[in-house]
Amino acid sequence: MSTFKFSELPVAAFRAGAERRIVYTDHLMLVIFDFSDGPQTQPDPPHRHPHEQVSYVVEGEILFFLGDEPPVHLVPGDGYTVPADIPHCIQLLTPRARLVDAFTPLREDFLST
């Protein structure tokens, strides 16, 4: 697929208040995450994966946690990068947030859910 329309992308709810839409090529994956379960009093549990990640905050405000670094407050227009295998997570500071993430290699685990 060389073009896509957001409204036509399949939606996968991966937990209550969170869903994702995925677009990918052979070597790159774009994931649009929509969260509607904020604000949160605690961050999500940290996770790690062997994929490199770049994320862009489209809507809402979050705290971003990466490894042992202090959390960073991010607003629309901000973003972050995650090296492979480094623990990271977010905490929603607003009722809603939208993040656009790019992954390489593909998140095969996302394709099977």
Beta strands, then each sheet from edge to edge (+ up, - down):
strand 1: 12-15
strand 2: 18-24
strand 3: 29-35
strand 4: 52-59
strand 5: 62-66
strand 6: 72-74
strand 7: 79-82
strand 8: 88-92
strand 9: 97-104
sheet 1: 1+ 2- 3+ 9- 4+ 7-
sheet 2: 6+ 5- 8+
end
